[in-house]
Amino acid sequence: MSTEKIRQLNDQLRKHGTGGRIMLTQGIQALGEEAILQIMILMQCHEFVEGDDPYGEHDFGAIKYEGRKIFFKVDYYDQEYKFHSPAAADPAVTRRVLTLMLAEEY
């Protein structure tokens, strides 16, 4: 149940931009607004396949944009964004942060 709930919350943030924050690294920002919009669409439409999501949480993925590899990663923080969340499946105690980055920034 916990994994299913984490996956649902992560997908909500990735697909709809709700339930957390989305951060863009400097490398992503440097690509410009049009590129960012296209990358966001690619991320929203990303389909996880067997082998690329070993824990079933949809918390990390890789997409391609104009020949560049882009990663997205979801991290789980406590209410103050200081420490790791005590329960990633519980939105009452968890703040999600999805980061979009160039692969070379990881």
For each residue, the residues with C-beta under 8 A, 3 or more apart:
1: 4 5 89
2: 5 6 88 89
3: 6 7 55 56 57 89
4: 1 7 8 56
5: 1 2 8 9 89
6: 2 3 9 10 57 59 88 89
7: 3 4 10 11 56 57 58
8: 4 5 11 12
9: 5 6 12 13 19 20 88 89 91 94 96
10: 6 7 13 14 57 58 59 74 96 98
11: 7 8 14 15 58
12: 8 9 15 16 18 19
13: 9 10 16 17 18 19 20 22 74 96 98
14: 10 11 43 44 46 58 72 74 98
15: 11 12 44
16: 12 13 19 44
17: 13 22
18: 12 13
19: 9 12 13 16 91 96
20: 9 13 74 95 96 97 98
21: 95 96 97 98
22: 13 17 97 98 99 100
23: 97 98 99 100
24: 28 29 36 99 100
25: 28 29 99 100 101 102 105
26: 29 30 105
27: 30 31 101 102 104 105
28: 24 25 31 36 39 70 100 101 102
29: 24 25 26 36
30: 26 27
31: 27 28 35 36 39 65
32: 35 36
33: 36 37
34: 37 38
35: 31 32 38 39 65 66
36: 24 28 29 31 32 33 39 40
37: 33 34 40 41
38: 34 35 41 42 65
39: 28 31 35 36 42 43 63 65 70 100
40: 36 37 43 44 100
41: 37 38 44 45
42: 38 39 45 46 63 64 65 70
43: 14 39 40 46 61 63 70 72 100
44: 14 15 16 40 41
45: 41 42
46: 14 42 43 61 63 72
47:
48: 52 53 58 61
49: 52 53
50:
51: 54
52: 48 49 61 62
53: 48 49 56 57 58 60 61
54: 51
55: 3 59
56: 3 4 7 53
57: 3 6 7 10 53 74 88
58: 7 10 11 14 48 53 61 74
59: 6 10 55 73 74
60: 53 71 72 73 74
61: 43 46 48 52 53 58 71 72
62: 52 69 70 71 103
63: 39 42 43 46 69 70 72
64: 42 67 68 69 70
65: 31 35 38 39 42 68 70
66: 35
67: 64
68: 64 65 102 103
69: 62 63 64 102 103
70: 28 39 42 43 62 63 64 65 100 101 102 103
71: 60 61 62 100 101 102 103 106
72: 14 43 46 60 61 63 98 99 100 101
73: 59 60 98 99 101 106
74: 10 13 14 20 57 58 59 60 96 97 98 99
75: 96 97 99
76: 84 85 88 94 95 96
77: 80 81 82 83 84 85 94 95 96 97
78: 81 82 83 84 85 86 93 94 95
79: 93 95
80: 77 83
81: 77 78 95 97
82: 77 78
83: 77 78 80
84: 76 77 78
85: 76 77 78 88 90 93 94 95
86: 78 93
87: 90 93 94
88: 2 6 9 57 76 85 94
89: 1 2 3 5 6 9 94
90: 85 87 93 94
91: 9 19 94
92:
93: 78 79 85 86 87 90
94: 9 76 77 78 85 87 88 89 90 91
95: 20 21 76 77 78 79 81 85
96: 9 10 13 19 20 21 74 75 76 77
97: 20 21 22 23 74 75 77 81
98: 10 13 14 20 21 22 23 72 73 74
99: 22 23 24 25 72 73 74 75
100: 22 23 24 25 28 39 40 43 70 71 72
101: 25 27 28 70 71 72 73 105 106
102: 25 27 28 68 69 70 71 105 106
103: 62 68 69 70 71 106
104: 27
105: 25 26 27 101 102
106: 71 73 101 102 103
